[in-house]
Structures are given as structure tokens and as C-alpha cells.
Amino acid sequence: MTTDLARSIAEAYRWQRRLGHRQIAASHCQIVADPAHPNVWDSNHADNVTAQTPAEIDSVFAAMDRHLAHTPWRVIHTDCFTPDGFLARLALDDFEARPVTIQMALDGDLAERGPEIELRHVAGDADWDALLRLVLADHAEGRRTNQDLPFDISAGMVAGYRAKSDAYHFHMAIQDGRPVAYGAHAAAPNGAGMIEDLFTLQSARRGGIATAMIAAFSDRLRAAGCHTIFLGALATEHPKHLYARLGFRPVTLARAWVRRARGAS
């Protein structure tokens, strides 16, 4: 795997996180803001950090305080292109390192495709309500979030998904007439195709639904002309082994760092 591939994946993730939100070009970073949902970390954060010197790093923190004053959180997404000096400063300044994500790219064809499934594109209000119920089940389980999130944050995340939906396409897997799983895919402007936010209800697991969603999304991304198909796997969770078995290979690591703003209660 090459540096160019890692950069393509990093750029695609940055593009996806910014969809549907206010974007602010600051000194040595990019800031994403959503004042309507101040407690949703992915909607209020900084990324693409290039700061290396103490003065540059201070300017990133100052920009976050200026543009993210509506939220009590300071969240920074980092990847393999984030300077080591900045990462060290985050650790020194008591930012909490969230579980690392392994960014994995499909190497060749999928080794398995799973069963035939019914996929429903999330479009109207009823679909978004159904997706919210699945997201609430996902967050109550807490495996992907590492915490049981309150309703307002879960609802805010789904609102963010909906704001991205022109380019970031959510689908639900339907089994016996009811939604049992969800996932999303998007073709980034740089030609990288991403598959993200995969979740299956515990009662519907071990039937190949996740594999079938990945196969369907991969087909659509290939048809859209994507030269790369990738997804993210939490290093602490079992799905990484499924993805590796399907033919996804590790490329690089990414993670979020979180701290309450100084003076925030």
C-alpha cells in the first residue's frame, strides 16, 4: 500500500466529515461546525492539522475556541499525516485518545458476497425514523461508540447523516419486513469509494447481512468509477477480522482526540 493510497483515504474521510456542515479554513487546520447539534463530536471538530511548532499548535487551539464556542467539546481528528509534534501536544494537554480506526482498502475482488438481501435506500421521513431506531440500538449496545449515548446525541448524529445524504447514501437491510441493519456508502470527489457506519441488530447477526451490504455497496462504488474502495474498522472490535477475510487490507491508522473546553462544565 502506498502513501498516495493513504492520502486518498484521508482526504475522502475529511470530505465526508464536512458534508452538510459549516466549513472554516483556519490557520494550520480545517474546522467543521454545527451549532444546532453542539454535543455531536463528528459535527464539531478540527482536522487536516499541519501545525508543528508551538506557535502553530497554539493557533489551532485558538481557532477551535473561536469557531467552536457553541460546544463544550474540543475534538480533533488525526491521521497518518498529522505531525508527531501535534500528537504529542494533544497527549500532553490531556486530550483523550479515542479507539484507533484501521483504514482498510479492498485488494482485488471480494472473497465473499453473502446472501441476497433487500436493501432500502433511506429517503423519506419514515425511513429516517426507522434509521434512528437502528442507530439508537447501535448506541445502546455501545460497541462502536464505546459509550451509551443519550437520545439527543443519537438524534443529532442522524440529523447529520441526513444533511450529508445528497452524497453520503444510507441504506437499511430489510428482513421479514423490518429493518435489521444499516450502512452507508459515498464516492468521494478524489475517486475513493467509502463504506461506513455498518451495524446489524444482534438478533440478525451471523447471517451474512454485513457481507451482503458491503458487496452491494462495493458494486455501486465500482459502477460510479471509484478506483479504490475502503472502510474503517475499530481496532478494538471483531468486524476487522470479517473485513480482512473479505479482502480488505490495512493501509493506515486514524483516531479522534477529545477534551472538554477549558472552563466548560
Sequence and secondary structure as in RCSB ss.txt:
>XXXX:A:sequence
MTTDLARSIAEAYRWQRRLGHRQIAASHCQIVADPAHPNVWDSNHADNVTAQTPAEIDSVFAAMDRHLAHTPWRV
IHTDCFTPDGFLARLALDDFEARPVTIQMALDGDLAERGPEIELRHVAGDADWDALLRLVLADHAEGRRTNQDLP
FDISAGMVAGYRAKSDAYHFHMAIQDGRPVAYGAHAAAPNGAGMIEDLFTLQSARRGGIATAMIAAFSDRLRAAG
CHTIFLGALATEHPKHLYARLGFRPVTLARAWVRRARGAS
>XXXX:A:secstr
  HHHHHHHHHHHHHHHHTTSEEEEETTEEEEE TTSTT GGGSEEES    SHHHHHHHHHHHHHH TTSSEEE
EEE TTS HHHHHHHHHTT EE   EEEEEE SS S      EEEE  SHHHHHHHHHHHHHHHHH TTTSS   
HHHHHHHHHHHHHTTTTSEEEEEEETTEEEEEEEEEE TTSEEEEEEEEE GGGTTSSHHHHHHHHHHHHHHHTT
 SEEEEEEETTSTHHHHHHHHTEEEEEEEEEEEEE TT  
